[in-house]
């Protein structure tokens, strides 16, 4: 992808830099490792990692996670937490948080007790209490990263985005991966979170180094540090070029950075299979339109609308609205009017569709 601009370096403060290029990331240089394996059940596994960091990506031959529609980004970070045990997800409600988190043993350190206290508070949605407990755990702990991860997550819930960044940077830059000892000891099962990727799409991600990198990229974007956000997700995309969440995140960042050519190249070959790929195709069409490629953009939007079953209705309305605009620019008034009419029939109060229909030529 010739026009994708690789962001070379991210300052982590105190003289530490997280460096990127087409073959390495992290505190020290290295070539990403790639491994394929098959277990005795015939399940294939691909693992890719970046030497010198805790970042790695692992995919298996099992159903992929899917994205769902959500409230707008910036207001729903970590909106849902689940613990997966015995293969079945259980929503951890505030009422059961105290019971589901293992007790600290008699000989547990003060750091461990602080971590457990923060974890219970976090699951109880007591963000301030969680932040206070994790601040203590993070300050007194030099071996683990999970207290830093949860402290950053707590700051995000408190909308303290700038305060959260250094802790996610620490997780991403560290050669240690997650889960660590604290997480394995106290976190029930495998926790996941809902992370907004675009204004209308969220995805379920894990509490691990890749999840931390995705959150960090969203925080960079929120704080106007687009280049740094793109650098983080570009490297993840190199590790996992087929991951739909990572690709959508990068597409959204490139669109926000006005790198429309890079966006179009990135999204080549994407198919409309779920809400995540639908959102990615929508961004592809918008990238084309911003380059003056109105007819190709209209075709991509039409591809988006060929499969609507199970797709997010609000996103579909945005797509139809954009296609109607494209048809008007192409001088195809009848097609545009048909889309305006369908939108009015579905939702007469959606944006300015009634006025657009009334002003459309016969």
Secondary structure, DSSP 8 states (H G I E B T S, - for coil): -TT-----EEEEETTEEEEEETTEEESS----EEEEEE-TTS-EEEEEE-TTSS-EEEEESS----EEE-S-TTS-TT--EEEEETTEEEE--TTTHHHHS----TT--HHHHHHHHHHHHHHTT-HHHHHHHHHHHHHH-SS-SHHHHHHHHHHHHTT-HHHHHHHHHHHHH-S--SS-HHHHHHS-SEEEEEEE-SSSEEEEEESSHHHHHHHHHHHHHHTT-HHHHHHHHHHHHHH-TT-HHHHHHHHHHHHHTT-HHHHHHHTTT----SHHHHHHHHHHHHHHHHTT-HHHHHHHHHHHHH--TTS-HHHHHHHHHHHHHHHHHTT-HHHHHHHHHHHHHH-TTSTTHHHHHHHS--
